[in-house]
């Protein structure tokens, strides 16, 4: 009998430091089950955005594992593309995600 995990995302002992030495994540672990709604809350600088940047592979942890649908995230280009089809990020500040000053230029960018 095969028991399938209901966990969609698993984070195990995630550690990340920014290049300036700032400790952003220190041993973070969490799991998110299919169909569950969660909230990630914290003060400015608490590491919320850093966590989300890890969940879709933009940042790579110094230590720890992230699993999506039971499979450890791979940082190979093709596998990241597939991951990002399922886990997207919309930044709070549009200047962080738009490169051009017009919709036409932005869409043309690709």
N, C-alpha and C positions, 0 to 999 in steps of 0.2 A: 504494500500500500504506500503510495507516494503522498506526502503531505506538502502542499504548496504553501509557501510563505505568503501571508497577506501584507507583508511589509513592502511598500513601494520604494521607500528611501531608508537607508540605514547609514548612520554616521558613527564611526567608532574611533574614539580617542584622537580626534582631530586637533592637530597642533599647527599653527601658522604664525610666522613672524614676518613683518614687513622689512624691506632692506635696511631701513633706518634703525632696526632693532625693536620696534614696537611689537609687543606680544599681543596679537589680535585674537587668537583662539588657543586655549590651553586645555587640551584633553576633553574636548566637547564630544558627547555621545548623545544620539537621539535616534528614534525610529518613527516613521510615519506610515501608518497602515492605509491600505486602499479604502477610499471612501470617507476617510476622516478629514475633518477640517481642523486646522491648527492655527495658532497665532504665535509669531516670534516677536517678543517685546523686549525693549531695553533702551537705555539712555543712548544719546549720541556717543559714538565711539565704542559701543559695547561689542561690536563684531557682527551685527546682523547682516549688513551688506557683504562683509567678508565671507560669511557663511554661504550666502546665496551665490556669490561668485565661485565658490568651491562646488556647489551642487550641480552647476552645469559645466564645470571644467575650465572656467576662465582662469582660476587660480589653482595651483597644485599644492597640496598640503606638505608641510615639512615632515609630518608624521601622521599616521592614522589611515583609515580606509573609508571610502564612500561607496556604497552599493546602490545601484538602481535596479529594481526588480530582481534582486538577488545576485546580480553580477557586479563585481568590482569595476569601478570606472577605469577605463583605459584612456590614456592621454594621446593615443594615436589619432591623427587628423580625421580619418574616416569614421572612427568610432565616436569621436567628439561630435561630429556632424549629426550622427544618429541620435546621440544623447540630447543635443540641443533642439532636435525636432520635438522632444517631449518636455524638456525643461527650459523655459525661456525666462528672460529677465527684462523688465521694463524699469528703467532708472527713474528715480524721482525727479532728477534734474534733466530736462530734455537736451541740454547742451552736451551731456555726457554720451548721448546715443545718436544724435544727428550730426552729420558732417557738413551739410550744406545749408545755405540760407533760404532755399526755396524747395517746395515739394518736388518740382520737376528735377532739380539738380540732385536731390536726395535719392529719388527713385532711379535716376540715371546712373548713380554711383554703383548700384547693384546690391 
